Amino acid sequence: MMMKTIRSKSLSRFSPACTRTRLLLCLITAIFVVSGAAGDLCSSEVVTGKSSWFSTEACTEPHKKIYTKDCLTASGRSLYVLEKEKRLFAASWAHPFGTKVRVTNIKNSRSVVVAIVDRGPSKNLNRVIDLGKDAFRTIADARSGIIDVRVEVLP
């Protein structure tokens, strides 16, 4: 009597080594997520450094006092709309768009929660984050220009 081997159609197209590799990757991913390590990578990030502010004032044509029609952030949102709606926002290279961060002025301990909507500041300026002008005014006088801050990623 001859026995037939029954193989699942979904696994038959993969070699046994490939199937083991896929199962191992699934197991590692499950352990990583269940252990909470994935959340800890972002939620515990705290950085200190310098911050400044930006606004639609930077959207003028060179040597003119005329604002350009579109002043889009790197995420595609209009800077004019963000300011008109009184949104609190920031620019950062280190955080994905939409990330909420708490920025605290080290000198006076005032803080503000902002959403990352743009890229910046320029990497050669040695700043960790640029705040929208309204957000900056919440924690410091805009005339101070650059301040020392602590940036904490929120869950």
Secondary structure, DSSP 4 states (H G I P E B T S, - for coil): -PPPPP--HHHHTS-HHHHHHHHHHHHHHHHHHHTTHHHHHHHT-EEEEEEEEE-GGGGBPTTSS-B-S--B-TTS-BHHHHHHTT--EEE-SSS-TT-EEEEEETTT--EEEEEEEE--S-GGG--SEEEEHHHHHHHS-GGG--EEEEEEE--
